[in-house]
């Protein structure tokens, strides 16, 4: 018999994980209660589902183990890494190396073959997006308990079997022990010493080789890109921002990541310190659970949008109110003191920035949501956290000072915006977008 959910195969009676798997065979956790399950039917269903992803269960497969169970099975907290190479197929934002269709297919074949030779596989289900109202289901298939433990902390919890009813689940293949020469499929160099990640947006698949699972930035950048089409198809608007609950308002905040990281006052009020929000007709969700709880939750739709730029010339006022067209224009530009980061997108993305800015424009207009622009620099210096909070409070009060008459600095900055956006988007820039 092939391995089954939450239990070891009968042939593995001498396995040290047997008592653990027997326990998971008899019971599962649902709403804090332990209830019996029909393992035989469930196990065959899982085995077929995994084989549909190219992985044949050799012996045992353990399903949705809790952290203490993973630790008993050998999981340890791996040192967090950074700079793991990420290759993405279907990315439209420059700066991330592509992976061809043939390269990804070859990688996937090697990785699924490797996982099919492993005696004990670990499968963990979760979601990107904090509510079933608009989320993307994710299944992790791994040869490592440590990888599963770390990856599951980046996913929202979902009910058992929920993924079997999902029309478009995303799959993460984690091959921590695969031969090092596999990396040569993508290239060579010291940057591949600890592993690599490869994502195919069309296949809804992510491959993590070596210690790539230990790089949270790489993993979350890949998941953000992979889930964007799924969330959009389900009626959501995925945007690279943060949800901030402050003063009775739910604020959708767009800001340079450096500003967020340097301001503890803002971080303390964020619903998730990771970038990524989805807005839908039923509410809003955050992509990743970086706060204490991983229990899913749907939040109210943003009541205010705040766009944070920084300009050391003081051409941009400390705080100003924006029309939907102006908000979309500043969001599209993503001005960072002489540089532009369209739509504040730092990682890979399959979404055209102009399409994203147009979607935000439509949302602001239809929902009649007020929007504001904050300049995070004053007299050439970054404002501190307390001053940032004061500017947010000023925006929420809607009691803003009059904007001074336009001077040469404003004219020069307008010219920079116009030059960049025209060269980037040309005639496709909507007439409603303006400085």
Secondary structure, DSSP 8 states (H G I E B T S, - for coil): ---BTTB--GGGTT-TTHHHHHHHHH-EEETTEEE---HHHHHHHHHHHHHTTT----SEEEES--HHHHHHTT----------EEEEET--STTS-B--HHHHHHHHHHHHHHHHT-SEEEEEEEEESSSTTS-EEEEEEES-HHHHHHHHTTSB---TTGGGG-SS-EEEEEETTS-GGGGGGT--SGGGTTEEEEEETTTTEEEEEETGGG-HHHHHHHHHHHHHHHHHHTT-EEES-EEEEETTEEEEEE--HHHHHH-HHHHHHBS-SSS-EEEETTEEEESS--SS--S---B---SEEEEEEB-TTS-S-SEEEE-HHHHHHHHHH-EETTEE-GGG--S--SS-HHHHHHHHHHHHHHHT-EEEEEESEETTEE--HHHHHHHHHHHHHT---------HHHHHHHHHHHHHHHHHHGGGS-TT---
